[in-house]
Amino acid sequence: MPKKGSNKPQRVQADKSYIEVMGKIFAVLEYFVERGGKQKSVAFTEVAGAVPFARTTVHRILYSLEKLGYLDKDGHKAHYKLAGKFFDLTVPAVHFRRLQSVAKNVMQNLLLRFGETVNLGVIEDGEVAYIEVLQSPSALRIAAIPGERNPVHCTSLGKAILAFLPENEVQAILERHPLVRKTPKTITQRQHLLEHLALVRERAVALDMEENLSGVVCAAAPIFDQTGRVIAGLSISGPATRMEPKLAQVREEIRNSGLALSRMLSPNGSAAHPALLREIPIQK
């Protein structure tokens, strides 16, 4: 058991922007995590004895966290435990960290083979968000920055993920984000885009042929979790002059890499989506 006072929040000196009660709230939550997380029920008296706050303060924090759904109260007893809502807060971050960890070697192998920038991205708020980027060693290279965002309709990453989302989610994204023309080759008609996404579903590979940035070509594949839901995309991007001669090989390898990552993310190592299992000839 942690010693009394071990959960004392760090004192913040002369900081008018600091909200002191937040330190107390997180000290209480941290204590629950240390005591065993969701499975362990902890008595009010134990929490009150472990944190350096008045019992009335601890009671109000526990009461408020219960009302907000982050703690569950054990019947009529003054025992509490972390609720599912608390763990839901951490799922995306943990999920992305696992994805990045699993994808690292695959991305490095693609970088070594093709010498072009390799990107790992997800869709957030209807846009592509890059969560990992391995830059090409070439002086002339195309590289996003982790955290950077781009439209879904004109990027290979965006289209690779969008193609496998449920139809209602696709429609919701397209309603919120107009098909803005980025280059003369950008798809700006919704019906044209939907037809294009159908082709992406057939091949499990999406291309950006200078649609987001003139002179830049990208190829991407979807990544699925163990339930078969698309969660991310993996892409290779580079100048059109270098990418086009090797595009057939890039498309095949990026698709195989998407399959490999989907299998790694499945508990039993099996492929998570039939689209990646089909034998599809990669045309030049």
N, C-alpha and C positions, 0 to 999 in steps of 0.2 A: 504494500500500500504506500502511495506517495506520502512523504512527510507533510505535516501540517505547515502550510505556508509555501509549499513548493509550487503552487499554482498562482502565486502572486504576480499580477501583471507588471510588466516593466514600467517604472515611473517615467513619465514624460515631463521634463522640467520646462516651465515657462512657455508652453505651447497652447495658445488660445484656441487653435483649431482642433486640438485633441478632445475627444468626447470620452470622459473618464469612465462612464458606465459601460462603454464598449469593451474596455479592458476587463471589467468584472464579468460581463456576459461570456466572453471568450475564455476566461479563466475557468468558469463553471463548465462550459462545453468541453474544454480540454481535459478536465478531470473525468468526465464521463468517458471520453475516448480512452484515457489511461486505464480506466477500471474495467475495460472489456467491451466497449462499444455497444452495439445494439442488443447483444444477448444478456448483458449484465444490468440488473435492477439495483439501484443505489438508494439508500435511505436518505431522507432529508438531513437527518442528524449527522450522517457521515459527510455529506457535502459541506454542510455548515462548519464542520470541524476541520475540513481540509483547506478551505479558502479563507483568507484573512479579512472577511467582511462581516458586518453585523448579520445576525440571523434573519432579521426582517428583510434585509437587502437580498439575501440568498433566496428567501421564500418568494419575494416578488419576481426575481429573475426566473426561478423555476416555474412559477405560475404563468409568467408571460411567455416563456418558451413552450409551455404546454399549450397555451391558447393559440400560439402561432403554428403549432403542429410539429415543432422540432423535438419535443419530448413527449413521451407517453407516461401517464400516471398509472401505477399498478393498483387498480381497483380503488378501494377506499383507504388503503394504506398510504402513508407519505413516502412512497418509493417511486423513483422515476428511472426511465431509461431512454436512450436516444431513439427517436422515431425514424421511420423510413424517409420522411421528408428531409431530414438532416443529411442522410447519405445520398439522396438524389442531387444535392448541391455539388457533391464531389465527383459524381459519375463522369461528366464530360471531361474534366481535367485528367482524371485517372485513365479514361479511355484514350485520350489523345497521347498521354505519356506512353502508354503501352503500344499504341500504333507507331509512334515515333521510334521507340526502341526496336520493335520488330522490323520496321522498314529500313533501318539504318544500313545494314549490310546489303540489302537488295539495291538500295539507291547508290551505294558506293560501287557496286558491280556494274550498274548501268553507266555510271560516270566514267569508269575505267574503260568500258567497252566502246562507248560512243564519243566520249570527250565533250559532251554537251550538258547543259544545266539540267538537273533532275529536281523535280518539284513534288511535294506531297501537300495536298490541300483538301479542305472540307468546304461544305456550303454552310455559311452562317448568315442569317438575316437576308437570305436570297442572293448572296454574293459568294464568290470563291474567296476563301481565306487561306493563305499559304501558311502552313505550320512548320514546314521544314524545306530548306533549299540547299542543294549542293551545287555550287557554281562551277561552270566550265573553266578549265585552266587557260583557255584561249583568250588572247587579248580582245578579240571581238566576240563577245558573249552576250547572251540575254539572260538576266537573272532578276527574279523578284526578290523581295525582302520578306522574311517571316513576319506575318501580321498584315502584310499588304493585301489589298482586296481588288478583285476584278469582276466584271460582269460574267454571268454564267453563259449567256447566249453566244458569246464570241470567243470563248476560251475552250481549249480541249478538256481541261480539268472540269470546267463547269458542265459541259455537255456530257462528259463521261458519267458524272454523278446524276445529273438531271434526267438522263435517259432511263434510269432505273428507279427513280422515285415514284411513289403512287401518283396517279393522274391528278388527284385533287391538290397535292402539294406542288406539282408542276404548275398547275393553273394559278394557284395562289401566288407563286413566285413571279410568274409572268404578268399577273395583274399589278403587282407592286413595282416591278422593274421593267420599264419600257425597253424595247429592243433598239437601243441607241446605235446609230451607225458609227463605228470606230474607224473603219477603212472602207474603201470601195467594195471589198469582198465580204463585209459583215452581213449576216442574215438578219433582215429587219422585218420580215413578214412572219407572223406567228404560225400560220399553216405550213410555211416552208420549214420553219424550225422544227415543228412537230414531226414532219416527214423525215427530216434529217435525224432526229432523235430515234425514230424507228429503225433507221439504218444502223445507228450506233448500237442499239439493243441487239441487232442481228450479229454484229461483228465484235461486240464488246471492246471496241476501240473507237475513240473520238479523235478527230483531227481539227486543228485550227490552221487553215491555210491562208495565213496573212489576214485573218479576220479581226484580230484584236490590235495588231501592230504590223504595219506594212514591212515586208522583208523578213518576217519572223514566222516560222512554222513550228507547230507543236503536235505531239501525239500523246494521248492519255488513255488509261484504262481504269475501270472502276475497281474499288476494293469493297468486299462484302464481309459482314460479321457472321457469327455462327448461326444467326437466325435467317440469313439470306438477305438482309437489308443492306443497301449500299450506304457506306459510312464515309467514304473518302475517295480520292483519286490520285493516281500517280502519273506524272507526265515527264516527257523529255522535250526541251525547247532549244531552239538555236536559229541562227541565220538561215534563211531559205536556201542560200547558195550551198551550204554544207548539209542541210537536212534532206533536201529533195533527193540527192543521189543515193542516200541510204535509208530512205523513208520506209521501204518495204521491210527491211530488217528491224528498224526501230519499232514499227507497228507490231511486228511479231513478238519482239522481246518485251515491249511494254505490256502487251496482253498477257504473256507468260508470267511476267512479274506481278501483275495484278492477281493472277491465279495463285501464285506462290504465297503472296501476302494474305489472301483470303483463306488459304489453307492453314497458314500459321495462326490466324486469329480464331480458328475453329478448334474447340477442345479435342476433337478426335482426329484432327488433321485432314479432314475431308474437305472438298471444295464446297463453298458456301452458296454458290449460285450456278445453275445449269448453263447460263450464258457463257461462262468461262470454260466449260467443259466441251462445248461443241467444237468439232474440227472445222475451222473456217479458213479457206484459202486466203492468204494475204496478197491482194493484187497490187501491182505496181501502179 
